[in-house]
Amino acid sequence: MPTTRKFADFGKNLPYYCMDTIPDGGMCLSVFLVITQKTTGLVLMGKVNPEFAEWEHIGAINRERLLRIADKWMLPASHFIVYESPNDAVKRVLKEQLSMQNLELKGPFVYSEVYDIERANIKNHWDLEFVYTGELEKLPPQNPAWKELGFVDVNALNDKEFARNHQDILANLGIRKVSY
């Protein structure tokens, strides 16, 4: 039976119900680290250092975006490098953004969201989010990528205090309460 559906099977010369281009609104494959403090349950979040020149390399964040989000909290995270596995991506984020080699992690927990990006006039942007969780007793070693890094009470923040909609990741995990 023919279908009008389009399936998320991307490539050239595939059947008509597959996709030969990315969706018009764009698509991101990203990895997120949600690390809680063992004793308090607070979440490790940081404010990016806009003077750190390597954010494009370690997190796919350009200078313009760095300046826009510099005073907001975000999770250690990155888009995948092309052909990178989720496990390799999370190891890279641990090393490059937190100066850590090893941490016992659970996951990935996978979430999918479609939303509009009003400031850029983009409709139907599609995110696939690979989330890993872990625990630490104390802060990781200082890393120049962050101007501030700490354990944060994410339920005491309002949505505008988060960068890149990272509050949604915390809500998906049930860590941040969502008010309707």
N, C-alpha and C positions, 0 to 999 in steps of 0.2 A: 504494500500500500504506500503510495507516495506521501511525503510529509512536507509541511511548510516550516517545520522546525529547523533551526541551525544548531548543530552540535559543536562543542568546543574541541574539535579535532582540527588542528591547524596544519596546513601544508598545501603544496601545489599538486594539481592533478588528482584530487580526491573527489569522492562522490558529491553531488549537488548539495547535500545536507551538511557538509563540512564547511570549514572556513579557509579561504586562501589568503586572507589578510587578518591583521589584528582588528579588534572592534574599534569603531570610530572614536570612542571616548578614551581609548588607550587601555592598557592592562599592565598590572604590576605583579610580579612574584617577589615576595619579601619575607625576610626572617626577622623575628622579634625575640628578644630575651626578656623574660619577666622574672626577675630575681628578687625574692623577698628576704628580709632579715629574719633569721631564725627566731629570735626572741620577741620581736615586735610585730611581725607580719607587714611592716612597711615595705614599699616597693622601691627598688633601685632605679632612679631616674636622673637624667642630667639635663643641663642647659649647655648647648653647644658653644664652643669657643669660636667666634666668628673670625678670629685671627689665625686659626689653625688651617693651613693651606691644603691639607690633605683630605678634607671631607668629601670632595668629589671622588677620590680614590677609595676611601674606606666606607662611604655610605651613600654615594650618588646624590650628594647635596651640593648644589652650586652656590657661589658667593651670594647671589641675590636672595636665595632661599635661606641661607645661613643668617643673613642680616634680619630677615623677616621673622625667623623663629628663635633668635638668640636668647630672648627672655622667657621662653616657654619650656616646659618640661617635656622630655621625650625619653622613650625607652632606648636602650642600645638596640640598634636595628640597621638593616640595609636591604636594598634590592639584591636579588641574586645576581651574580655574574653569569653571563650566558653559559649554559650547560653545567652550572654548579648544582650539586645536590643540596638538599636542605641541611643535612648533617655537616657537609663541608662549609656551608654558609654560616652556620651558627658557630663553628670552630673559628672561622675567620673573624666574626664579630667579637667573640671572646678575646682573641689575640689583639686585633687592631684597635678596638674601642675600649677594652677593659684591661689590657696588658696581662691577660690570664691565659694559661695554657690548658688548664683542665678544670672542669666543674661538673659534678654529677647533675645531669639534666634529665627532665622528663619531656617527652614529646617526640615528634612535633604534633601539636594540636592544630588542625587545619580549619581555617575559616574563610568564607568568601563573602565579599560585600560589593555591591554596585551602588554608586552614588554620583551626584553631580558635583563638579568643582566650579562654584559660581564665579569666583574671582577670575577664573581663566575661561569662563563660558564653555565648559566641557560638560557634556551630558553622558551619563552611563559609563563612568570610569569603573573598571572592574579590577578588584584586588583579590589575589589569593594570598593568604597570610599563614605562614608556618611559624607557630609560636612554641617556644621552649620555655620551661619553667625550672627554677633551681632555687637554692637557698645559700645564703652566706651569713656568717656571724658578724663580720666587719666589712668595711668598704674595701673594694679592690685597690690595687696600687694606683697612684695618681697617673692620669693619662692626659697629655696636652690637648686632646680632642675636646675636652670638656672644660668650661670655665667654672662649672659647679656640678658635682656629682654627689648624690646622697640618697638616703632612704627617706621616702616621702609618704605621707598619709594621702593617698590618692583620692580618698573620699572627702577630704577637706578642700580640694581644689575645684574650681568651676571649669567648665569645658574650655573656656577661652585661655586658660592657663596651660593647656596641653598643646604641644606641637604635633602637626601632621595627623590629627585625629587619633592619637595613641590612646585616648580614653576609651575608644571603641574596642581596642585589643583587651584592655583590662575588664571591660564590661562583658566581653565574650567569655572570658575565663571565670566570671562571677566574682572578681576581686573588687571591682568598682560598682557601686550601686547606681542603677540608672533610674532617674526620676522622669515620670511622664506627665 
